[in-house]
């Protein structure tokens, strides 16, 4: 119901005309913008308004009267119930079009800066099985399909290993086949679920926070290495060792078999002790002759093939001659720092997470790179006059912050450091645009290159080159 208990309107026969930020579909009714989901431009739909705002409305689709000429069938059986891969009905070339448009719109609307012509987006060679990391949840409350609910039947076995249903923290969708990560990901997940059910292991109760099996993380690399992390809520040595031994014997391709006992209220393992059951405590990825170790807590771009394309863009934009001092902010495990080091005089990597800096140092050593140095700490605290005096004035700053973008104090620190060029890599064009606006008094945007890391989603990576404005 609307304000004053007035019913919210139902709009019939409305055409979807565009896709906006965060992948929301857009219609316009009597001059009012209406946002909705799960439809594409060209669809003719009936929309039930669920929220009225001053300048826009939100609605859910109650009927698709006529499908768009661009609409294609979804390839995944879990489509729409699973929270991922929402653009499966949109041809990939159209996905790229709307991602490129999103970058332009965000930079113009939020950044309010003069833009050069945006380079054509770099699409992903693989639009399925492109991820190198997935996390699955054990639950004793399986999501029931609409058909199961309507049947009225009572289902005794509610154990499940899969993905959270969108918007429901305590409901998990059983996943038969996920199209995101290559084998042996699906085989490992299904084998673990079957073993756990057959051996009467307790799946986690997300509401009451009790049980034995909590999460399963699978990581893989382009050279065939596989890491499996089993997250247990409590210790049971006999049952834990039996499950892990089953995995070790069934899947000889697992390079790193790890486990964690996590009794916390949340699933994060960055603050937990992770134990090795078999193999190494890391896996190895290769890129252009470089070897990168990836630990259980390490960040690595989740599309390995596109990460190479992304880093090549960043390196090209940096325009290194071999004489420059480069600061790599949010360096993570030092992948970009190592990738550009051969073309720079010195690379300084800065990252908040100490474990990641430890991996960055190892990655540098393993690749016989001697012109890098890495520091752990808060960016705004590290980028001081003394630090720059000791490590050299940066000619180029490469920054790859998280989705929230850069803190204003970090931007002030960059302005203080005053490099000739800033290469800004972002997974969120909106926060990137905001930050560019704050830099725009001293820097102008000279190149923009979108890169698609996540096919079938609205997410897009973007690289921007900012060059210092000279008087």
BAMAR-712533 format. One line per field, with one value per residue (C-alpha): residue in one letter; x, y, z; residue number from 0. Coordinates in steps of 0.5 Angstrom, whole numbers, plus 500, padded with zeros to 3 digits. Layout:
! residues N
rest	c(a, ...) .
c1	c(X, ...) .
c2	c(Y, ...) .
c3	c(Z, ...) .
nr	c(NUM, ...) .
***
This chain:
! residues 471
rest	c(x, x, x, x, x, x, x, x, x, x, x, x, x, x, x, x, x, x, x, x, x, x, x, x, x, x, x, x, x, x, x, x, x, x, x, x, x, x, x, x, x, x, x, x, x, x, x, x, x, x, x, x, x, x, x, x, x, x, x, x, x, x, x, x, x, x, x, x, x, x, x, x, x, x, x, x, x, x, x, x, x, x, x, x, x, x, x, x, x, x, x, x, x, x, x, x, x, x, x, x, x, x, x, x, x, x, x, x, x, x, x, x, x, x, x, x, x, x, x, x, x, x, x, x, x, x, x, x, x, x, x, x, x, x, x, x, x, x, x, x, x, x, x, x, x, x, x, x, x, x, x, x, x, x, x, x, x, x, x, x, x, x, x, x, x, x, x, x, x, x, x, x, x, x, x, x, x, x, x, x, x, x, x, x, x, x, x, x, x, x, x, x, x, x, x, x, x, x, x, x, x, x, x, x, x, x, x, x, x, x, x, x, x, x, x, x, x, x, x, x, x, x, x, x, x, x, x, x, x, x, x, x, x, x, x, x, x, x, x, x, x, x, x, x, x, x, x, x, x, x, x, x, x, x, x, x, x, x, x, x, x, x, x, x, x, x, x, x, x, x, x, x, x, x, x, x, x, x, x, x, x, x, x, x, x, x, x, x, x, x, x, x, x, x, x, x, x, x, x, x, x, x, x, x, x, x, x, x, x, x, x, x, x, x, x, x, x, x, x, x, x, x, x, x, x, x, x, x, x, x, x, x, x, x, x, x, x, x, x, x, x, x, x, x, x, x, x, x, x, x, x, x, x, x, x, x, x, x, x, x, x, x, x, x, x, x, x, x, x, x, x, x, x, x, x, x, x, x, x, x, x, x, x, x, x, x, x, x, x, x, x, x, x, x, x, x, x, x, x, x, x, x, x, x, x, x, x, x, x, x, x, x, x, x, x, x, x, x, x, x, x, x, x, x, x, x, x, x, x, x, x, x, x, x, x, x, x, x, x, x, x, x, x, x, x, x, x, x, x, x, x, x, x, x, x, x, x, x, x, x, x, x, x, x, x, x, x, x, x, x, x) .
c1	c(500, 502, 502, 495, 494, 493, 494, 501, 500, 500, 503, 501, 504, 510, 516, 523, 528, 534, 539, 542, 547, 547, 544, 537, 532, 529, 522, 519, 511, 508, 515, 517, 523, 521, 527, 526, 530, 530, 528, 532, 530, 525, 521, 514, 511, 506, 510, 507, 510, 513, 516, 515, 520, 520, 524, 523, 519, 521, 517, 517, 515, 508, 508, 512, 507, 512, 519, 525, 528, 534, 532, 535, 534, 538, 543, 543, 538, 538, 537, 533, 533, 541, 543, 548, 549, 543, 544, 544, 538, 542, 546, 554, 555, 549, 552, 558, 554, 551, 557, 561, 555, 555, 562, 561, 554, 558, 564, 560, 554, 558, 565, 563, 569, 571, 572, 576, 573, 572, 576, 572, 571, 575, 570, 572, 574, 570, 563, 562, 567, 571, 572, 578, 574, 567, 565, 559, 555, 552, 545, 540, 535, 534, 531, 524, 522, 515, 513, 515, 512, 505, 506, 504, 509, 514, 521, 525, 532, 533, 541, 544, 551, 550, 549, 545, 538, 538, 536, 535, 541, 538, 536, 541, 539, 542, 546, 547, 551, 555, 557, 562, 568, 571, 572, 573, 569, 562, 565, 568, 562, 557, 562, 562, 555, 553, 559, 556, 549, 551, 555, 550, 554, 551, 550, 550, 544, 544, 539, 541, 548, 550, 552, 559, 560, 559, 563, 567, 571, 574, 580, 583, 589, 590, 595, 591, 592, 586, 585, 580, 578, 573, 570, 568, 564, 566, 572, 570, 577, 574, 569, 573, 579, 575, 572, 578, 581, 575, 577, 584, 583, 578, 581, 588, 588, 587, 594, 592, 587, 586, 581, 579, 575, 571, 566, 565, 558, 560, 564, 570, 576, 581, 582, 582, 588, 588, 591, 594, 591, 595, 599, 602, 598, 598, 597, 601, 598, 602, 602, 607, 612, 611, 609, 604, 603, 596, 594, 587, 587, 590, 586, 587, 583, 577, 578, 585, 585, 582, 586, 592, 588, 587, 594, 596, 592, 595, 602, 600, 597, 603, 608, 614, 621, 625, 627, 620, 619, 612, 607, 602, 597, 592, 597, 594, 599, 603, 601, 601, 607, 611, 608, 610, 617, 621, 619, 620, 626, 623, 616, 613, 607, 602, 597, 593, 593, 600, 599, 598, 604, 608, 605, 607, 614, 615, 612, 617, 623, 620, 620, 627, 625, 629, 627, 620, 619, 612, 609, 603, 599, 593, 595, 594, 598, 604, 604, 607, 613, 618, 616, 616, 623, 626, 623, 623, 618, 613, 613, 607, 601, 597, 591, 586, 582, 576, 569, 568, 574, 579, 578, 578, 585, 588, 586, 589, 595, 596, 595, 601, 605, 603, 605, 606, 601, 595, 593, 586, 584, 577, 571, 566, 565, 561, 566, 572, 568, 567, 574, 576, 572, 576, 582, 580, 583, 590, 589, 585, 582, 586, 584, 579, 579, 573, 574, 569, 571, 564, 560, 553, 553, 552, 559, 565, 572, 575, 582, 583, 589, 589, 595, 597, 595, 600, 600) .
c2	c(500, 507, 513, 514, 507, 508, 502, 503, 503, 497, 499, 495, 494, 498, 498, 497, 503, 502, 499, 504, 503, 497, 493, 496, 496, 503, 504, 511, 512, 519, 522, 518, 514, 507, 502, 494, 488, 481, 485, 488, 494, 492, 488, 490, 488, 490, 493, 493, 499, 497, 503, 511, 516, 523, 523, 515, 509, 502, 496, 488, 485, 481, 479, 480, 481, 481, 479, 484, 482, 481, 476, 469, 463, 463, 457, 455, 451, 456, 462, 468, 464, 464, 471, 471, 471, 476, 478, 471, 473, 479, 477, 478, 483, 487, 486, 489, 495, 497, 496, 501, 506, 505, 507, 513, 515, 514, 518, 524, 524, 523, 525, 531, 532, 532, 525, 523, 518, 512, 506, 500, 495, 489, 483, 476, 471, 466, 468, 462, 458, 464, 465, 462, 462, 460, 460, 455, 455, 448, 449, 445, 449, 448, 453, 450, 451, 454, 447, 443, 449, 448, 440, 441, 435, 434, 434, 430, 432, 439, 439, 443, 446, 451, 459, 464, 465, 473, 477, 471, 470, 463, 460, 456, 454, 447, 448, 442, 445, 452, 455, 460, 456, 450, 443, 440, 445, 442, 435, 437, 440, 435, 430, 433, 434, 427, 424, 429, 426, 419, 420, 424, 430, 436, 441, 449, 452, 459, 461, 458, 458, 451, 445, 442, 443, 451, 453, 450, 455, 452, 456, 454, 457, 457, 452, 447, 448, 447, 449, 447, 450, 446, 451, 447, 451, 446, 441, 433, 430, 423, 426, 432, 427, 422, 428, 431, 424, 422, 429, 427, 420, 422, 428, 427, 434, 438, 442, 445, 442, 446, 447, 452, 451, 458, 459, 466, 469, 471, 466, 470, 467, 472, 473, 465, 460, 456, 449, 444, 437, 435, 439, 446, 452, 456, 455, 458, 462, 464, 471, 473, 469, 471, 466, 468, 465, 465, 463, 462, 469, 472, 477, 475, 478, 472, 472, 470, 471, 478, 480, 479, 484, 489, 489, 490, 496, 499, 498, 501, 507, 508, 509, 507, 508, 504, 511, 512, 511, 507, 507, 501, 503, 497, 492, 486, 480, 485, 482, 489, 491, 485, 486, 493, 492, 490, 497, 501, 504, 502, 500, 501, 497, 499, 495, 495, 487, 485, 477, 480, 484, 478, 474, 480, 480, 472, 473, 479, 474, 468, 472, 475, 482, 486, 493, 492, 494, 493, 496, 494, 500, 505, 509, 516, 514, 512, 517, 522, 527, 523, 516, 520, 523, 516, 512, 517, 521, 517, 519, 514, 512, 506, 505, 499, 500, 496, 498, 503, 507, 511, 515, 523, 523, 518, 522, 528, 524, 523, 530, 531, 526, 530, 524, 526, 520, 516, 510, 508, 501, 500, 495, 501, 506, 510, 511, 512, 517, 521, 520, 523, 529, 530, 530, 534, 540, 538, 532, 531, 524, 522, 515, 511, 503, 499, 491, 486, 481, 478, 476, 476, 481, 488, 489, 492, 494, 500, 503, 511, 515, 522, 526, 532, 539, 544, 551) .
c3	c(500, 499, 503, 506, 505, 497, 493, 489, 482, 477, 470, 464, 457, 459, 455, 458, 455, 458, 463, 469, 474, 478, 472, 474, 468, 466, 464, 464, 466, 465, 466, 472, 472, 474, 476, 476, 475, 471, 464, 458, 454, 449, 453, 454, 461, 467, 473, 480, 484, 490, 493, 491, 492, 490, 484, 482, 483, 484, 481, 480, 474, 474, 467, 461, 455, 449, 450, 447, 440, 444, 449, 449, 453, 460, 460, 467, 471, 477, 473, 477, 484, 484, 486, 480, 473, 472, 465, 462, 457, 454, 448, 450, 445, 448, 455, 453, 450, 457, 461, 456, 457, 465, 465, 461, 465, 471, 469, 466, 472, 478, 476, 472, 468, 461, 458, 452, 447, 451, 448, 446, 452, 452, 453, 456, 451, 456, 458, 462, 467, 468, 475, 479, 486, 489, 496, 497, 504, 508, 510, 514, 510, 503, 499, 496, 489, 487, 485, 491, 496, 491, 492, 500, 501, 507, 505, 510, 507, 507, 507, 502, 499, 495, 494, 498, 495, 494, 500, 504, 509, 512, 505, 501, 494, 492, 486, 481, 476, 476, 470, 473, 475, 471, 473, 478, 482, 481, 482, 488, 491, 489, 492, 499, 499, 497, 502, 508, 507, 507, 513, 517, 518, 521, 516, 519, 522, 519, 524, 530, 529, 530, 526, 523, 516, 515, 508, 502, 498, 492, 488, 482, 477, 469, 470, 473, 481, 486, 493, 497, 504, 508, 514, 520, 525, 531, 531, 531, 529, 527, 522, 520, 518, 515, 510, 508, 507, 502, 499, 498, 495, 491, 488, 487, 483, 489, 490, 497, 502, 508, 513, 518, 525, 525, 531, 530, 528, 521, 515, 514, 515, 514, 522, 523, 523, 517, 517, 512, 511, 505, 500, 500, 504, 497, 489, 484, 478, 472, 468, 462, 465, 473, 478, 483, 490, 492, 499, 503, 505, 499, 494, 486, 481, 480, 472, 471, 464, 464, 470, 465, 460, 465, 468, 461, 460, 467, 465, 458, 461, 466, 460, 463, 460, 466, 470, 474, 481, 481, 487, 487, 492, 495, 492, 495, 494, 489, 482, 479, 482, 480, 473, 472, 475, 469, 466, 472, 476, 483, 485, 492, 494, 500, 502, 509, 510, 513, 510, 503, 504, 506, 500, 495, 498, 497, 490, 488, 491, 487, 481, 482, 482, 486, 485, 489, 496, 500, 506, 510, 513, 512, 506, 509, 514, 510, 504, 508, 507, 510, 507, 500, 502, 504, 498, 492, 489, 485, 478, 477, 482, 480, 485, 485, 491, 493, 491, 496, 493, 496, 503, 502, 506, 501, 495, 499, 500, 493, 491, 496, 492, 486, 481, 473, 472, 476, 473, 477, 476, 479, 480, 481, 476, 481, 486, 481, 478, 485, 486, 480, 481, 487, 483, 477, 480, 479, 474, 467, 464, 458, 457, 459, 458, 461, 462, 463, 468, 470, 464, 465, 471, 471, 474, 470, 471, 469, 468, 467, 466, 469, 467, 471, 469, 467, 467) .
nr	c(0, 1, 2, 3, 4, 5, 6, 7, 8, 9, 10, 11, 12, 13, 14, 15, 16, 17, 18, 19, 20, 21, 22, 23, 24, 25, 26, 27, 28, 29, 30, 31, 32, 33, 34, 35, 36, 37, 38, 39, 40, 41, 42, 43, 44, 45, 46, 47, 48, 49, 50, 51, 52, 53, 54, 55, 56, 57, 58, 59, 60, 61, 62, 63, 64, 65, 66, 67, 68, 69, 70, 71, 72, 73, 74, 75, 76, 77, 78, 79, 80, 81, 82, 83, 84, 85, 86, 87, 88, 89, 90, 91, 92, 93, 94, 95, 96, 97, 98, 99, 100, 101, 102, 103, 104, 105, 106, 107, 108, 109, 110, 111, 112, 113, 114, 115, 116, 117, 118, 119, 120, 121, 122, 123, 124, 125, 126, 127, 128, 129, 130, 131, 132, 133, 134, 135, 136, 137, 138, 139, 140, 141, 142, 143, 144, 145, 146, 147, 148, 149, 150, 151, 152, 153, 154, 155, 156, 157, 158, 159, 160, 161, 162, 163, 164, 165, 166, 167, 168, 169, 170, 171, 172, 173, 174, 175, 176, 177, 178, 179, 180, 181, 182, 183, 184, 185, 186, 187, 188, 189, 190, 191, 192, 193, 194, 195, 196, 197, 198, 199, 200, 201, 202, 203, 204, 205, 206, 207, 208, 209, 210, 211, 212, 213, 214, 215, 216, 217, 218, 219, 220, 221, 222, 223, 224, 225, 226, 227, 228, 229, 230, 231, 232, 233, 234, 235, 236, 237, 238, 239, 240, 241, 242, 243, 244, 245, 246, 247, 248, 249, 250, 251, 252, 253, 254, 255, 256, 257, 258, 259, 260, 261, 262, 263, 264, 265, 266, 267, 268, 269, 270, 271, 272, 273, 274, 275, 276, 277, 278, 279, 280, 281, 282, 283, 284, 285, 286, 287, 288, 289, 290, 291, 292, 293, 294, 295, 296, 297, 298, 299, 300, 301, 302, 303, 304, 305, 306, 307, 308, 309, 310, 311, 312, 313, 314, 315, 316, 317, 318, 319, 320, 321, 322, 323, 324, 325, 326, 327, 328, 329, 330, 331, 332, 333, 334, 335, 336, 337, 338, 339, 340, 341, 342, 343, 344, 345, 346, 347, 348, 349, 350, 351, 352, 353, 354, 355, 356, 357, 358, 359, 360, 361, 362, 363, 364, 365, 366, 367, 368, 369, 370, 371, 372, 373, 374, 375, 376, 377, 378, 379, 380, 381, 382, 383, 384, 385, 386, 387, 388, 389, 390, 391, 392, 393, 394, 395, 396, 397, 398, 399, 400, 401, 402, 403, 404, 405, 406, 407, 408, 409, 410, 411, 412, 413, 414, 415, 416, 417, 418, 419, 420, 421, 422, 423, 424, 425, 426, 427, 428, 429, 430, 431, 432, 433, 434, 435, 436, 437, 438, 439, 440, 441, 442, 443, 444, 445, 446, 447, 448, 449, 450, 451, 452, 453, 454, 455, 456, 457, 458, 459, 460, 461, 462, 463, 464, 465, 466, 467, 468, 469, 470) .
***
